[in-house]
Amino acid sequence: WYAFPMLHLQSQEALHLILESALLFFAQAKKSESPIGEKKLPSPAPPAERERANRQTRQDKARPDQAHPARPAPAYPAHPEPRPTRPMRDLILHHYPMSPYSEKIRAILGYKGLAWRSVDIPMMAPKPDLAALTGGYRKTPVLQVGRDVILDTSLMVRVLERLYPSPALIPEAHRMSCLAYAGYEQTLFYGAVATVFQPEGLKAMIARLGAEQMQAFSRDRQELFTGGSARRPSPELYKTQFLPAANALNAQLAGRDFLLGEAPTLADFVCWHPIWFVRDNPGVAPLLAPLRNLMAWEQRMRALGHGYPSTIDAETALETARGAESWLDFDGPLQEPNGLKIGERVLLRASDYGCEPVEGLLLHASAYEVVLQRQDSRAGDLRVHAPRAGFSLSAA
């Protein structure tokens, strides 16, 4: 019954109907004049005749007029080495290897063929080096572009798309579809978390982290979900959200390379990291193995790679922020939020979880982002960018 959601049956009654039909079939066969057990299979052809037939089949397949047409190559790039003629911003991703949302951004960097620098951060609080940049925000990942600090992967997508528009993550023809998939991202992610924390997945995590580290991780995540609108994912989401969604993705991928066609879009990347999170756990990875279309898509997504990362330490990232001289352009026209004025000291918080406040001067607010100016003794003058949706502002 754990596997029942994987079956394409609408209810237990459908299964009962199949069983009753099978029993009726065998009952009728038993009464018939030619019982099933008495039927004889045709005798196999002699070896020489079989060889002639096989030879003819091979010849037929070799004929050009009967050959199947070759499938065109996928439309995504082959990721050559970064070309010096292409302007490259100083992209620094603060992340850790097991972070699902970090995998989303790593895969996007791979698809766009970008060079970037990697800072490995702790899985759990405290994160003093990261706090020097963010002002207290602790979710993973954080994208640093010089002395601009980008919070939340939804805004990172917009920043990367503005700086490196080709290949496009959100093609005009698929804009609404991409927005719809992005709206489902957290639901799919919570379902993936519930799946990984099933007994077999939990055993694999303990084997990977150790029992003591796993207990500390659990306490940290309990604190992370304190004070916001979100609650820790229930184990039931494994059956009610994740497996139905995985089956739907498998059906969507029938006859196509990616979710919306022959090239990856934002739709693929918002679905990729929850699937990756489950497949990265050997305890629960086999749950998705029967979904052949999804497994083929997984291989195509992995083939995109992670671009061209180079590892640096946190101090080098802070030094980069101190030495930067330019700022990112604002994203969208000014729309002052909730009566707050530009230049006013404000508190910025995530609304769902990880709600530690970031204090700074309100520098800009649009339909897409909120920008705070802040200063840190280690990182210098900074601008912290957060998406308008999913964050709240209040007077400090």
C-alpha positions in Angstrom: 0.0 0.0 0.0 3.0 2.3 0.3 3.5 1.8 -3.4 -0.3 2.3 -4.1 0.1 6.1 -5.0 2.6 5.1 -7.7 -0.1 3.0 -9.5 -2.3 4.7 -12.1 -5.5 3.5 -10.4 -8.1 5.9 -9.2 -9.2 3.9 -6.1 -9.2 0.6 -4.3 -12.5 -0.3 -6.1 -10.6 -0.2 -9.4 -8.2 -2.8 -8.1 -11.0 -4.9 -6.8 -12.7 -4.8 -10.2 -9.5 -6.0 -11.9 -9.3 -8.9 -9.5 -12.9 -9.9 -9.9 -12.5 -9.8 -13.7 -9.5 -12.1 -13.5 -11.4 -14.6 -11.3 -14.3 -14.5 -13.7 -12.0 -15.1 -16.7 -10.4 -18.2 -15.1 -13.8 -19.5 -14.0 -15.1 -19.3 -17.6 -11.9 -20.9 -19.0 -12.4 -23.8 -16.7 -15.9 -24.5 -18.1 -14.9 -24.1 -21.8 -14.3 -27.0 -24.2 -10.6 -26.0 -24.6 -9.1 -25.4 -21.2 -6.2 -23.1 -21.0 -3.9 -25.8 -19.7 -4.6 -28.1 -22.8 -3.7 -25.5 -25.4 -0.5 -26.3 -27.3 2.0 -23.7 -28.3 3.2 -23.8 -31.9 6.4 -25.7 -32.5 9.5 -23.5 -32.9 10.9 -23.1 -36.4 14.0 -25.1 -37.3 17.3 -23.4 -36.5 18.2 -22.9 -40.2 14.8 -21.2 -40.9 15.2 -19.0 -37.9 18.6 -17.9 -39.0 17.3 -17.0 -42.5 14.5 -14.9 -41.0 16.9 -13.1 -38.6 19.3 -12.4 -41.5 16.4 -10.9 -43.6 15.4 -8.7 -40.6 18.9 -7.4 -40.2 19.0 -6.5 -43.9 15.7 -4.8 -43.8 16.8 -2.6 -40.8 20.0 -1.7 -42.7 18.0 -0.2 -45.7 18.1 3.6 -45.7 14.5 3.9 -46.7 13.4 2.0 -43.7 15.7 3.5 -41.1 14.1 5.6 -38.3 14.9 9.3 -38.6 17.5 10.5 -36.1 16.1 12.6 -33.2 17.4 16.2 -33.3 19.9 17.2 -30.7 18.6 19.0 -27.6 18.5 22.8 -27.9 20.5 23.4 -24.7 24.1 24.6 -25.1 27.1 22.3 -25.0 28.7 24.6 -22.4 32.1 25.5 -23.9 34.7 27.1 -21.7 33.8 30.7 -20.7 34.9 33.0 -23.5 37.0 36.1 -22.6 34.8 38.2 -24.9 31.7 37.6 -22.8 31.4 40.0 -19.8 31.5 38.1 -16.5 30.3 39.5 -13.3 32.0 38.4 -10.0 29.4 35.8 -9.1 29.9 34.2 -5.6 27.4 31.5 -4.4 27.3 30.9 -0.6 26.0 27.3 -0.3 26.6 23.8 0.9 26.5 20.6 -1.2 23.3 19.0 0.4 21.2 22.1 0.0 18.3 21.6 -2.5 17.7 25.2 -3.3 21.5 25.6 -3.9 21.3 22.8 -6.4 18.6 24.8 -8.2 21.0 27.8 -8.7 24.0 25.5 -9.4 22.1 23.9 -12.2 21.0 27.3 -13.6 24.7 28.4 -13.6 25.5 25.2 -15.5 22.8 25.8 -18.1 24.0 29.3 -18.7 27.6 28.1 -18.8 28.8 30.6 -16.2 32.0 30.8 -14.2 31.4 31.5 -10.5 33.1 31.2 -7.2 31.9 28.9 -4.4 31.9 29.5 -0.7 31.0 26.5 1.5 28.9 27.6 4.4 27.6 25.7 7.5 24.4 23.7 7.3 23.2 25.1 10.6 23.4 28.4 12.5 25.5 30.2 13.6 26.8 31.5 10.2 28.9 34.6 11.2 30.6 35.0 7.9 27.3 34.9 6.0 25.7 37.2 8.5 28.4 39.8 7.7 26.9 40.0 4.2 23.2 39.5 4.8 22.8 41.2 8.2 21.3 38.1 9.8 19.4 36.3 7.1 20.4 32.6 7.3 18.6 30.7 4.5 20.7 28.9 1.9 21.8 29.9 -0.7 22.9 33.5 -0.9 24.2 35.0 -4.2 26.8 37.7 -4.0 27.5 39.9 -7.0 30.4 42.2 -5.9 28.9 44.1 -3.0 25.3 43.3 -3.9 23.8 40.5 -1.8 20.8 38.6 -3.3 18.4 36.7 -1.0 16.0 34.0 -2.1 16.4 31.9 -5.3 13.4 33.5 -6.9 15.2 36.8 -7.1 18.5 35.2 -8.0 16.7 33.8 -11.1 15.7 37.4 -12.1 19.2 38.7 -11.5 20.9 36.0 -13.5 18.4 36.4 -16.3 19.0 40.1 -16.5 22.8 39.8 -16.4 22.9 36.7 -18.7 19.7 36.6 -20.8 20.9 33.8 -23.1 19.9 31.0 -23.0 16.6 32.2 -21.6 15.1 30.7 -18.4 11.7 32.3 -19.1 11.0 32.4 -22.8 8.2 34.8 -23.8 6.1 31.9 -25.1 6.2 30.1 -21.8 6.1 33.0 -19.3 2.8 32.1 -17.7 3.7 28.4 -17.6 7.0 29.2 -15.8 5.2 31.3 -13.3 2.7 28.5 -12.6 5.5 26.0 -12.0 7.3 28.5 -9.8 4.1 28.9 -7.7 4.1 25.1 -7.1 7.8 24.9 -6.2 7.5 25.1 -2.4 4.7 22.5 -2.4 6.9 20.1 -4.3 9.9 20.9 -2.1 7.9 20.2 1.1 6.8 16.9 -0.3 10.4 16.0 -1.1 11.5 16.8 2.5 8.7 14.5 3.8 9.9 11.8 1.4 13.5 12.1 2.5 12.5 11.9 6.2 10.7 8.6 5.7 12.4 5.8 7.8 14.7 4.6 5.0 15.7 8.1 4.0 16.3 9.1 7.6 18.6 6.1 8.1 20.6 7.2 5.0 20.9 10.7 6.4 22.1 9.5 9.8 24.7 7.3 8.0 25.8 10.3 6.1 25.9 12.9 8.8 26.2 10.9 12.0 23.6 10.6 14.8 24.9 13.6 16.8 25.0 15.9 13.7 21.6 14.7 12.7 20.1 15.6 16.0 21.7 19.0 15.9 20.3 19.5 12.3 16.8 18.6 13.5 16.9 21.1 16.3 18.2 23.8 13.9 15.4 23.2 11.5 12.8 23.3 14.3 14.1 26.8 15.2 14.2 27.7 11.5 10.4 27.1 11.3 9.7 29.3 14.3 7.9 32.7 13.9 6.8 32.4 10.3 3.7 31.3 8.4 5.1 27.9 7.3 5.2 24.7 9.4 7.6 21.8 9.2 6.5 19.4 6.5 4.3 16.6 7.7 5.3 13.0 6.9 1.9 12.6 5.1 3.1 14.9 2.3 5.1 12.1 1.0 1.9 10.3 -0.1 -0.4 13.3 -0.6 1.9 15.6 -2.5 5.2 14.2 -3.6 4.3 10.9 -5.2 1.3 12.3 -7.1 3.4 15.2 -8.3 6.2 12.8 -9.4 3.7 10.8 -11.4 2.4 14.0 -13.0 5.9 15.1 -14.0 6.5 11.7 -15.5 3.4 12.0 -17.6 4.3 15.6 -18.6 7.7 14.4 -19.9 6.3 11.7 -22.2 7.7 12.4 -25.7 9.7 15.5 -24.7 13.1 16.2 -23.3 12.1 18.9 -20.9 8.8 20.0 -19.2 7.9 22.6 -21.7 9.6 21.3 -24.8 13.0 20.7 -26.2 15.0 23.1 -24.0 15.1 23.7 -20.3 13.1 26.6 -18.8 12.5 27.8 -15.2 9.8 25.1 -15.0 12.5 22.4 -15.1 14.8 24.1 -12.5 12.0 24.6 -9.9 11.1 21.0 -10.2 14.7 19.7 -10.5 15.9 20.4 -6.9 13.1 18.5 -5.1 13.7 15.5 -7.4 17.4 15.8 -7.0 17.0 15.9 -3.2 15.1 12.6 -3.2 17.4 10.9 -5.7 20.5 12.0 -3.7 19.3 10.0 -0.8 20.0 6.2 -1.3 17.3 5.2 1.1 14.4 6.7 -0.9 15.9 7.1 -4.4 14.5 3.8 -5.6 10.9 5.2 -5.1 11.2 7.1 -8.4 13.0 4.4 -10.4 9.8 3.1 -12.1 9.1 6.5 -13.6 11.1 6.1 -16.8 10.4 9.5 -18.3 11.3 11.3 -15.1 14.5 9.2 -14.8 15.5 10.1 -18.4 14.9 13.8 -17.6 17.0 13.5 -14.5 19.9 12.4 -16.6 19.4 15.3 -19.0 19.3 17.8 -16.0 22.5 16.3 -14.5 24.2 16.6 -17.9 23.7 20.4 -17.7 26.4 20.5 -15.0 27.2 23.3 -12.6 29.1 25.7 -14.9 32.7 26.5 -14.0 33.0 26.9 -10.2 36.2 27.7 -8.3 36.4 27.5 -4.5 37.3 30.4 -2.3 37.0 31.0 1.5 34.6 33.3 3.2 37.3 36.0 3.9 38.0 36.2 0.2 34.3 36.8 -0.5 34.2 39.6 2.2 37.3 41.1 0.6 35.6 41.1 -2.8 32.6 43.0 -1.3 34.9 45.6 0.3 36.8 46.1 -3.0 33.8 46.3 -5.3 33.1 49.7 -6.9 29.8 49.3 -8.8 26.2 48.3 -7.9 23.6 46.3 -9.7 20.8 48.3 -11.3 17.5 48.3 -9.6 14.8 45.9 -10.8 11.7 47.8 -11.7 10.3 51.3 -11.0 9.9 52.6 -7.5 6.8 51.6 -5.5 7.1 52.7 -1.9 5.7 49.9 0.3 3.1 50.2 3.1 3.7 53.9 3.6 7.4 53.5 4.3 9.7 56.1 2.8 13.0 55.8 0.9 15.8 56.5 3.4 13.8 55.2 6.4 15.4 52.6 8.6 13.5 49.3 8.3 13.4 45.7 9.2 13.2 43.1 6.4 12.0 39.5 7.2 11.1 36.4 5.3 7.4 35.6 5.8 7.4 31.8 5.7 10.4 30.5 7.7 13.9 31.7 8.6 12.4 35.0 9.8 15.5 36.6 11.4 15.3 40.4 10.6 17.7 42.3 8.5 18.0 46.0 9.4 19.0 48.7 7.0 18.0 51.9 5.1 15.3 51.4 2.6 16.9 52.3 -0.7 14.5 51.0 -3.3 11.2 49.0 -3.6 9.5 47.8 -6.7 7.0 45.1 -7.7 9.9 42.7 -7.8 12.5 43.5 -5.2 13.2 45.4 -2.0 16.7 46.9 -1.6 18.3 47.8 1.8 21.6 49.7 2.3 23.7 48.5 5.2 27.2 48.7 6.4 29.3 46.0 8.0 32.7 46.3 9.6 34.0 43.2 7.7 32.3 43.6 4.4 32.0 47.3 4.0 29.0 49.1 2.2 26.4 46.6 1.0 23.1 46.4 -0.7 20.8 43.6 0.3 18.2 42.6 -2.3 15.1 40.5 -1.4 12.0 39.6 -3.5 9.0 41.8 -2.7 6.8 38.6 -2.6 7.4 36.5 0.4 9.1 39.2 2.5 7.7 41.8 4.9 8.9 45.3 5.8 8.4 47.3 8.9 9.8 50.4 10.5 12.9 49.6 12.7 
